[in-house]
Amino acid sequence: MLKRVLLILLLLAISKFSHTPHLLVTDPSTWTNSSVWNHNATLWSILRPGSEFYTSYTYGFDLEFILRKIAHLSFFGMLGLLFYWNLKEQRYRYVKAWFCLAAFAFLDEVHQAFIIGRDGRIVDVMIDSFGAALMLFILYKVRKSSMR
């Protein structure tokens, strides 16, 4: 039960931060900014070939950027573990947990693209997915070594 509650709480926390415009990791006062939807955005305008969703970042590699990517890796890494722990003991459990995480990461980035002051990027989906893959791999290695 606790694992399920933690999964839901982390999903909600990530969604809340994704819904916060002009969020700066280095400035906690921005963590509660009121959200504003971009009513001109459509799913097609976000996902169409050549859109900003598929481009690299236009801002530099400063402390804010580095902390943001560390947050992506760590939060989605934890989320990957929570997905794993909430799945039944079954074949391909690691892969299923990773797919759940990757799907949520994709939907989260699309959601961000609808918020003024935020942008959604496929690169972030890859970073999120890598964070989860790394944590799931570490879990696999730890469990495998403890069985010896």
C-alpha positions in Angstrom: 0.0 0.0 0.0 2.8 2.4 0.9 4.6 1.8 -2.4 1.4 2.7 -4.3 0.9 5.8 -2.3 4.5 6.9 -2.9 4.1 6.2 -6.6 1.0 8.4 -6.8 2.5 11.2 -4.7 5.6 11.3 -6.9 3.5 11.3 -10.1 1.5 14.2 -8.7 4.6 16.1 -7.6 6.2 15.8 -11.0 3.0 16.8 -12.7 2.6 19.8 -10.4 6.2 21.0 -11.1 5.6 20.5 -14.8 2.5 22.7 -14.5 4.5 25.5 -12.9 5.5 28.2 -15.4 9.0 29.9 -15.3 10.1 27.4 -12.7 13.7 27.8 -11.5 15.3 25.1 -9.4 17.6 27.7 -7.9 14.7 30.0 -6.9 12.2 28.3 -4.6 9.9 31.3 -4.8 9.1 30.3 -8.4 7.9 26.8 -7.3 4.4 28.1 -6.6 3.9 30.3 -9.7 0.4 30.2 -11.0 0.0 28.2 -14.1 -1.2 29.6 -17.4 -2.3 27.4 -20.2 -1.2 28.3 -23.8 -4.7 28.2 -25.4 -3.1 28.5 -28.9 -1.2 25.3 -28.5 -2.6 22.1 -30.0 -1.3 18.5 -29.9 -0.4 18.9 -33.6 1.5 22.2 -33.1 3.5 20.5 -30.3 4.2 17.1 -32.0 4.3 18.0 -35.7 7.6 17.3 -37.4 10.0 20.2 -37.1 8.4 21.6 -33.9 10.3 22.8 -30.9 9.6 19.5 -29.2 12.2 17.8 -31.3 14.9 20.5 -31.1 17.8 20.9 -28.6 17.8 23.5 -25.9 18.3 27.2 -26.8 19.7 28.2 -23.4 23.1 27.6 -22.0 24.7 25.1 -19.7 24.5 27.1 -16.5 23.9 26.0 -12.9 20.1 26.1 -13.4 20.3 23.8 -16.4 22.6 21.3 -14.7 20.4 21.2 -11.6 17.3 20.7 -13.8 18.8 17.8 -15.6 20.0 16.2 -12.2 16.4 16.6 -11.0 15.1 14.9 -14.2 17.6 12.0 -13.7 16.9 11.5 -10.0 13.1 12.1 -9.8 12.4 9.9 -12.8 15.0 7.3 -11.6 13.0 7.1 -8.3 9.8 6.9 -10.3 11.1 4.0 -12.3 11.9 2.1 -9.1 8.4 2.9 -7.8 6.8 1.6 -11.0 8.9 -1.6 -10.6 7.9 -2.1 -7.0 4.2 -1.6 -7.9 4.3 -4.3 -10.6 3.7 -7.9 -9.8 6.6 -10.3 -9.7 6.6 -11.4 -13.4 8.7 -11.8 -16.4 10.0 -8.6 -18.0 9.1 -6.6 -14.8 12.1 -4.3 -15.3 11.2 -3.6 -18.9 7.5 -3.0 -18.1 8.5 -0.6 -15.3 10.7 1.3 -17.8 8.0 1.4 -20.4 5.5 2.8 -17.8 8.1 5.5 -16.9 8.9 6.3 -20.5 5.2 6.8 -21.3 4.7 9.0 -18.3 7.8 11.0 -19.2 6.5 11.5 -22.8 3.1 12.6 -21.6 4.7 14.9 -19.0 6.8 16.7 -21.6 3.8 17.1 -23.9 1.9 18.5 -20.9 4.7 21.0 -20.3 4.5 22.3 -23.9 0.9 23.5 -23.1 2.1 25.7 -20.2 3.3 29.2 -20.9 6.8 29.6 -19.6 7.6 25.9 -20.0 8.7 23.8 -22.9 8.5 20.2 -23.6 11.4 18.4 -25.3 11.9 14.9 -26.5 15.5 15.3 -25.1 14.0 15.4 -21.6 12.0 12.3 -22.3 15.3 10.6 -23.1 17.0 12.0 -20.0 14.1 10.8 -17.8 14.1 7.4 -19.4 17.9 7.1 -19.0 17.5 8.0 -15.3 15.0 5.2 -14.8 17.0 2.8 -16.9 20.1 3.5 -14.7 18.2 3.1 -11.4 16.5 -0.1 -12.6 19.9 -1.5 -13.8 21.4 -0.7 -10.4 18.5 -2.4 -8.7 19.0 -5.5 -11.0 22.7 -5.6 -10.2 22.1 -5.3 -6.4 19.4 -7.9 -6.4 21.5 -10.3 -8.5 24.6 -9.9 -6.3 22.5 -10.4 -3.1 21.3 -13.7 -4.5 24.8 -15.2 -4.6 
